Amino acid sequence: MKIFSEVSDELVEECYSQISINVKRIRKEQKKTQEEVALAMGFTTATFYTNAESNKRGKHFNLEHLIKISIILNVSMCRFFEKTVFM
């Protein structure tokens, strides 16, 4: 069993990056804009959403965000984690 100290910051960042890539790909497949999804999530602007989807400025989607995005895009949350290796 791995312990917390064995999980590198690089691995965590890779996971965040893969999630962002998948969210963006799925959103684009459905021809939705960042603004449309951000507003549907309850944000007043798309700024946070844009930064999280681009994995910039230290912004990342949390579990609540992913739940909302999966409902808005009508996809299983599992799709956001495809191709990600956590071990």
C-alpha positions in Angstrom: 0.0 0.0 0.0 1.3 3.4 -0.9 1.3 6.1 1.8 0.6 9.8 1.2 4.3 10.7 1.2 4.9 8.4 -1.8 2.3 10.3 -3.9 4.3 12.9 -5.9 3.2 16.4 -6.7 3.9 15.5 -10.3 1.4 12.6 -10.2 -1.3 14.8 -8.8 -0.6 17.5 -11.5 -0.7 14.8 -14.2 -4.1 13.7 -12.9 -5.5 17.3 -12.8 -4.1 17.8 -16.3 -5.8 14.6 -17.7 -9.1 15.6 -16.1 -8.9 19.0 -17.7 -8.1 17.6 -21.1 -11.0 15.2 -20.9 -13.5 17.8 -19.7 -12.4 20.1 -22.6 -12.6 17.3 -25.2 -16.1 16.2 -24.1 -17.4 19.8 -23.9 -16.1 20.5 -27.4 -17.6 17.2 -28.7 -20.9 18.5 -27.6 -20.3 21.9 -29.2 -20.8 23.8 -25.9 -18.8 26.9 -25.0 -16.9 27.3 -21.8 -19.2 30.2 -20.9 -22.3 28.0 -21.4 -21.0 25.3 -19.1 -19.7 27.8 -16.5 -23.0 29.6 -16.3 -24.9 26.4 -16.1 -22.7 25.5 -13.1 -23.7 28.7 -11.4 -20.7 30.8 -12.0 -21.3 34.4 -13.0 -18.4 34.5 -15.4 -16.4 31.8 -17.2 -13.0 32.9 -15.7 -12.6 30.1 -13.1 -14.0 27.5 -15.5 -11.6 28.6 -18.2 -8.6 28.5 -15.9 -9.5 25.1 -14.5 -10.2 23.6 -18.0 -6.8 25.0 -19.1 -5.1 23.8 -16.0 -3.8 27.4 -15.4 -3.2 29.6 -12.4 -3.4 26.7 -10.0 -7.1 26.3 -10.7 -8.6 22.8 -10.7 -12.0 21.2 -10.8 -13.1 19.7 -7.5 -15.6 16.9 -7.0 -18.6 19.2 -6.9 -17.5 20.8 -10.2 -17.1 17.4 -11.9 -20.5 16.3 -10.7 -22.1 19.4 -12.1 -20.2 19.2 -15.4 -21.2 15.5 -15.8 -24.8 16.4 -15.3 -24.6 19.4 -17.7 -22.8 17.4 -20.4 -24.9 14.2 -19.6 -21.8 12.0 -19.3 -20.5 9.6 -16.6 -17.9 11.2 -14.3 -15.7 8.2 -15.2 -15.1 9.7 -18.6 -13.2 12.6 -16.9 -10.6 10.1 -15.6 -10.0 8.1 -18.7 -6.3 7.3 -19.5 -5.3 8.5 -16.1 -2.9 6.3 -14.2 -3.1 6.8 -10.4 -0.7 4.0 -9.4 
